[in-house]
């Protein structure tokens, strides 16, 4: 469990839509091997995320990283996975025994990627984190329970996300094409430059499995028009309101909780970040806004390091965060309350 020079070794894993990342680190901090990166996403089947496919990638990668570090079995492993909350039944059923057998892991944390994203951004402090990219989800905790808001996908929610902004911008373009109120000639020109004749948009977008990403690809065009087009500027202000409302729904209502916004939406620039700052101040005057300290892989390593030292200082939840030690479940020091409804 140690590396040359002393210190327990832990493993952090980030599994998402673009593949998996694995890091080996000392339990007290410090990476001891270059992270492994796979661009092959873990498959999803009838039982949700396929544990067997994940193990086929994860076990050889961890063995190789441990060998490079000169380490034995890890003191703890934490895995954050996109879809864990709704599609993680197979992972929760299969991984504890499989990782104990293949890697000697006896202390394991299985988490939704929103939890590892939270831990990477804020550590083990009370607060809220909004992950805003193609989609949008907010997660908060007072260290006794979790609250989640949105993350319902581009058809039912993800309000204020890149896909939401892109769709709203294309709607404004189509309104201008039709001669309806609320249209934007500037966005119509941009839409035709990017996608071709807007009359063909439904056929170009609806059949695609990646339509959320296609919609989000138009968000930078909306931001590019916002300086001189009031319709585009209002789309970004509305997105900022939605994001701030999701943050307020999950943030602890008292004290001085931390608040971090992460994700690619911040790259839209001042046309978005300026109204966002205003809306966050309006909705969360008591929260202390901070820059995220790290990403979800960093959060997984943090979780593993804390688990190696003892009970996690975060609340467990049947779907968001589950810890096993040996053959049993280890309650977190913050209790074992279910998360509040969004």
C-alpha positions as CSV (number, residue, x, y, z in Angstrom):
1,X,0.0,0.0,0.0
2,X,3.0,2.3,0.1
3,X,5.4,3.8,-2.4
4,X,9.2,4.2,-2.1
5,X,9.7,6.9,0.5
6,X,6.6,5.9,2.5
7,X,2.9,6.9,2.3
8,X,-0.2,5.0,1.4
9,X,-1.3,5.1,-2.3
10,X,-4.9,5.7,-3.5
11,X,-6.6,5.6,-6.8
12,X,-9.0,8.1,-8.3
13,X,-11.2,7.4,-11.4
14,X,-13.3,9.7,-13.5
15,X,-15.6,8.0,-16.0
16,X,-17.6,10.2,-18.4
17,X,-19.0,10.5,-21.9
18,X,-15.6,11.0,-23.4
19,X,-13.8,8.1,-21.7
20,X,-12.1,7.4,-18.4
21,X,-9.2,8.9,-16.5
22,X,-7.3,7.2,-13.8
23,X,-4.8,8.7,-11.3
24,X,-2.6,7.1,-8.6
25,X,-1.6,9.4,-5.8
26,X,-0.3,9.4,-2.3
27,X,-3.1,9.5,0.2
28,X,-1.7,12.7,1.7
29,X,-1.5,14.4,-1.7
30,X,0.8,14.3,-4.7
31,X,0.5,12.3,-7.9
32,X,3.0,9.5,-8.2
33,X,2.3,8.4,-11.8
34,X,1.1,10.1,-14.9
35,X,-2.7,9.7,-15.2
36,X,-4.1,7.1,-17.6
37,X,-6.5,8.4,-20.2
38,X,-8.9,6.3,-22.4
39,X,-11.0,7.9,-25.1
40,X,-13.4,4.9,-25.1
41,X,-16.6,5.7,-23.1
42,X,-17.9,2.9,-20.9
43,X,-20.9,1.2,-22.6
44,X,-24.4,1.4,-21.3
45,X,-26.7,-1.7,-21.5
46,X,-29.9,-3.0,-20.1
47,X,-28.6,-2.8,-16.5
48,X,-27.2,0.7,-17.0
49,X,-23.4,1.4,-17.1
50,X,-21.7,-1.9,-17.8
51,X,-19.4,-2.9,-14.9
52,X,-17.6,-5.5,-17.0
53,X,-16.7,-3.0,-19.7
54,X,-15.4,-0.6,-17.1
55,X,-13.3,-3.3,-15.4
56,X,-11.8,-4.3,-18.7
57,X,-10.3,-0.8,-19.0
58,X,-9.8,0.0,-15.4
59,X,-8.0,-3.0,-14.0
60,X,-5.1,-3.1,-16.4
61,X,-4.7,0.6,-16.2
62,X,-4.5,0.6,-12.4
63,X,-2.1,-2.3,-12.3
64,X,0.2,-0.5,-14.8
65,X,0.1,2.7,-12.8
66,X,0.8,0.9,-9.5
67,X,3.7,-0.9,-11.1
68,X,5.1,2.4,-12.4
69,X,4.8,3.8,-8.9
70,X,6.4,0.8,-7.2
71,X,3.3,0.4,-5.1
72,X,1.2,-2.6,-4.0
73,X,-2.6,-2.6,-3.4
74,X,-4.1,0.8,-3.0
75,X,-5.4,1.9,0.4
76,X,-8.6,3.2,-1.2
77,X,-10.2,3.8,-4.6
78,X,-12.8,6.4,-5.5
79,X,-14.7,6.3,-8.8
80,X,-16.9,9.0,-10.1
81,X,-19.1,8.2,-13.1
82,X,-21.5,10.2,-15.2
83,X,-24.9,8.5,-14.9
84,X,-24.1,6.8,-11.6
85,X,-27.3,8.2,-9.9
86,X,-29.7,6.7,-12.5
87,X,-27.6,4.1,-14.4
88,X,-25.2,2.8,-11.7
89,X,-27.0,-0.3,-10.4
90,X,-24.6,-2.7,-12.2
91,X,-21.5,-0.8,-10.9
92,X,-22.8,-0.8,-7.3
93,X,-23.6,-4.5,-7.5
94,X,-20.4,-5.7,-9.2
95,X,-17.5,-3.4,-8.5
96,X,-16.9,-3.9,-4.7
97,X,-16.2,-7.6,-5.1
98,X,-14.4,-7.3,-8.4
99,X,-12.0,-4.6,-7.3
100,X,-11.3,-6.4,-4.1
101,X,-10.5,-9.6,-6.1
102,X,-8.5,-8.0,-8.9
103,X,-6.7,-5.1,-7.1
104,X,-6.9,-5.8,-3.4
105,X,-9.2,-2.8,-2.9
106,X,-11.0,-3.0,0.5
107,X,-12.1,0.7,0.8
108,X,-14.2,1.9,-2.1
109,X,-16.3,5.0,-2.8
110,X,-18.7,4.9,-5.8
111,X,-20.0,8.4,-6.7
112,X,-21.9,10.3,-9.2
113,X,-19.6,12.6,-11.3
114,X,-21.4,15.6,-9.8
115,X,-20.1,14.5,-6.3
116,X,-16.5,14.1,-7.6
117,X,-16.9,17.4,-9.4
118,X,-18.1,19.0,-6.1
119,X,-15.2,17.5,-4.1
120,X,-12.7,18.6,-6.8
121,X,-14.1,22.2,-6.7
122,X,-14.7,22.7,-3.0
123,X,-13.2,19.8,-1.1
124,X,-15.2,18.9,2.0
125,X,-16.7,22.3,2.7
126,X,-20.4,23.1,2.7
127,X,-21.6,24.9,-0.4
128,X,-22.8,24.5,-4.0
129,X,-21.2,23.7,-7.4
130,X,-22.8,24.2,-10.7
131,X,-21.3,22.2,-13.6
132,X,-22.3,24.1,-16.8
133,X,-21.3,22.9,-20.2
134,X,-23.5,21.2,-22.9
135,X,-25.8,20.3,-20.0
136,X,-26.2,21.7,-16.5
137,X,-26.5,20.3,-13.0
138,X,-26.2,21.9,-9.6
139,X,-25.2,20.0,-6.4
140,X,-25.0,21.3,-2.9
141,X,-24.5,20.1,0.6
142,X,-24.5,21.3,4.2
143,X,-22.5,18.2,5.1
144,X,-25.6,16.4,6.4
145,X,-27.4,15.8,3.1
146,X,-27.2,16.5,-0.6
147,X,-29.4,18.6,-2.8
148,X,-29.5,18.4,-6.6
149,X,-31.1,20.6,-9.1
150,X,-31.7,20.2,-12.9
151,X,-29.4,17.8,-14.8
152,X,-32.6,16.5,-16.6
153,X,-31.2,16.6,-20.1
154,X,-31.7,19.0,-23.0
155,X,-35.3,17.9,-23.7
156,X,-36.6,18.3,-20.1
157,X,-34.2,20.7,-18.5
158,X,-30.5,21.7,-18.4
159,X,-31.8,25.2,-18.3
160,X,-29.1,27.8,-18.9
161,X,-26.7,25.2,-20.4
162,X,-24.9,25.4,-23.7
163,X,-27.6,23.3,-25.3
164,X,-30.3,25.6,-23.9
165,X,-28.5,28.7,-25.1
166,X,-28.0,27.2,-28.6
167,X,-31.6,26.1,-28.9
168,X,-32.9,29.5,-27.7
169,X,-30.6,31.2,-30.3
170,X,-31.8,29.0,-33.1
171,X,-35.4,29.6,-32.1
172,X,-34.8,33.4,-32.4
173,X,-33.2,32.8,-35.8
174,X,-36.3,30.8,-36.9
175,X,-38.6,33.6,-35.6
176,X,-36.8,36.1,-37.7
177,X,-37.0,33.7,-40.7
178,X,-40.8,33.5,-40.2
179,X,-41.4,37.2,-39.4
180,X,-42.6,36.5,-35.9
181,X,-41.9,38.8,-32.9
182,X,-38.8,38.0,-30.9
183,X,-36.7,37.1,-33.9
184,X,-33.1,38.1,-34.5
185,X,-31.7,38.9,-37.9
186,X,-28.2,38.6,-36.6
187,X,-28.8,35.1,-35.2
188,X,-30.5,34.1,-38.5
189,X,-27.4,35.1,-40.4
190,X,-25.2,33.2,-38.0
191,X,-27.4,30.1,-38.1
192,X,-27.3,30.0,-41.9
193,X,-23.5,30.4,-41.9
194,X,-23.2,27.5,-39.6
195,X,-26.0,25.1,-40.6
196,X,-27.1,26.3,-44.1
197,X,-30.7,27.2,-44.9
198,X,-32.7,27.3,-41.7
199,X,-35.7,25.6,-43.3
200,X,-33.5,22.5,-43.3
201,X,-32.6,22.7,-39.6
202,X,-35.1,20.1,-38.3
203,X,-33.8,17.5,-40.6
204,X,-30.2,18.4,-39.6
205,X,-30.8,18.3,-35.8
206,X,-33.7,16.1,-34.8
207,X,-32.4,12.7,-36.1
208,X,-28.9,13.1,-34.5
209,X,-28.1,11.2,-31.3
210,X,-25.7,14.0,-30.4
211,X,-28.2,16.8,-30.9
212,X,-27.5,18.3,-27.5
213,X,-23.9,18.9,-28.5
214,X,-25.0,20.2,-31.9
215,X,-27.3,22.7,-30.1
216,X,-24.5,23.7,-27.7
217,X,-22.2,24.3,-30.6
218,X,-24.3,27.4,-31.5
219,X,-24.0,28.9,-28.0
220,X,-20.7,30.7,-28.9
221,X,-22.5,32.2,-31.9
222,X,-25.1,33.6,-29.5
223,X,-22.4,35.1,-27.3
224,X,-20.7,36.6,-30.4
225,X,-23.9,38.4,-31.4
226,X,-24.8,39.6,-27.8
227,X,-22.8,42.8,-28.0
228,X,-24.9,44.3,-30.7
229,X,-28.1,42.3,-30.7
230,X,-30.6,42.7,-27.8
231,X,-32.3,39.3,-28.5
232,X,-29.0,37.4,-28.2
233,X,-28.1,39.4,-25.1
234,X,-31.4,38.5,-23.5
235,X,-30.8,34.8,-24.2
236,X,-27.6,35.0,-22.2
237,X,-29.2,37.0,-19.4
238,X,-32.0,34.3,-19.2
239,X,-29.4,31.6,-19.1
240,X,-27.6,33.3,-16.2
241,X,-30.9,33.5,-14.3
242,X,-31.6,29.8,-14.8
243,X,-28.1,28.9,-13.6
244,X,-28.3,31.1,-10.5
245,X,-31.7,29.7,-9.6
246,X,-30.4,26.2,-9.8
247,X,-27.4,27.2,-7.6
248,X,-29.8,28.8,-5.1
249,X,-32.0,25.7,-5.0
250,X,-29.1,23.6,-3.7
251,X,-26.9,26.0,-1.7
252,X,-27.1,25.9,2.1
253,X,-29.4,28.8,3.1
254,X,-27.3,30.0,6.1
255,X,-23.7,30.6,7.1
256,X,-21.1,31.5,4.4
257,X,-21.2,28.5,2.0
258,X,-18.8,28.3,-0.9
259,X,-20.1,28.6,-4.5
260,X,-18.2,27.5,-7.6
261,X,-19.3,27.4,-11.2
262,X,-17.4,25.1,-13.5
263,X,-17.6,24.0,-17.1
264,X,-17.1,25.2,-20.6
265,X,-20.0,27.7,-20.5
266,X,-17.6,30.2,-18.7
267,X,-15.6,30.3,-22.0
268,X,-18.5,32.3,-23.6
269,X,-16.8,35.4,-22.1
270,X,-18.1,38.6,-20.5
271,X,-21.4,38.6,-22.5
272,X,-22.3,35.7,-20.2
273,X,-20.1,36.0,-17.1
274,X,-21.2,39.6,-16.4
275,X,-24.9,38.9,-16.1
276,X,-24.1,35.6,-14.3
277,X,-22.2,37.5,-11.6
278,X,-25.2,39.8,-11.2
279,X,-27.7,37.0,-10.9
280,X,-25.5,35.0,-8.5
281,X,-25.3,38.1,-6.3
282,X,-29.0,38.6,-6.4
283,X,-30.0,35.0,-5.7
284,X,-27.1,34.1,-3.3
285,X,-26.0,37.2,-1.5
286,X,-24.7,35.1,1.5
287,X,-22.6,32.7,-0.6
288,X,-18.8,33.2,-1.1
289,X,-18.0,32.7,-4.7
290,X,-14.7,30.9,-5.4
291,X,-12.8,29.4,-8.3
292,X,-12.9,25.7,-8.5
293,X,-9.8,24.1,-7.0
294,X,-9.8,21.1,-9.3
295,X,-11.7,18.9,-11.6
296,X,-13.7,15.6,-11.1
297,X,-10.5,13.5,-11.3
298,X,-8.9,15.6,-8.6
299,X,-12.1,15.2,-6.6
300,X,-12.0,11.4,-7.0
301,X,-8.4,11.4,-5.7
302,X,-9.5,13.6,-2.7
303,X,-12.3,11.2,-1.9
304,X,-9.9,8.2,-2.0
305,X,-7.4,10.0,0.2
306,X,-10.0,10.9,2.8
307,X,-11.4,7.4,2.7
308,X,-8.0,5.9,3.3
309,X,-7.8,8.0,6.5
310,X,-11.2,7.0,7.8
311,X,-14.9,7.8,7.4
312,X,-15.7,10.3,4.7
313,X,-16.6,13.8,5.8
314,X,-19.4,13.9,3.3
315,X,-23.0,12.5,3.6
316,X,-23.6,9.2,1.9
317,X,-26.6,8.7,-0.4
318,X,-28.0,5.5,-2.0
319,X,-27.3,6.8,-5.5
320,X,-25.0,9.8,-5.2
321,X,-22.3,8.4,-2.9
322,X,-21.8,4.9,-1.5
323,X,-18.9,3.7,0.5
324,X,-17.9,0.1,1.1
325,X,-15.2,-1.2,3.5
326,X,-14.5,-4.9,3.2
327,X,-17.9,-6.5,2.8
328,X,-19.9,-3.8,4.5
329,X,-21.1,-0.2,4.0
330,X,-19.3,2.5,6.0
331,X,-21.4,5.4,7.1
332,X,-19.9,8.9,6.5
333,X,-19.1,11.0,9.6
334,X,-21.8,13.4,8.3
335,X,-24.5,10.8,8.5
336,X,-26.3,8.7,6.0
337,X,-29.3,10.8,5.1
338,X,-30.8,10.6,1.6
339,X,-30.6,13.6,-0.5
340,X,-33.4,16.1,-0.5
341,X,-35.5,16.2,-3.7
342,X,-34.4,18.8,-6.3
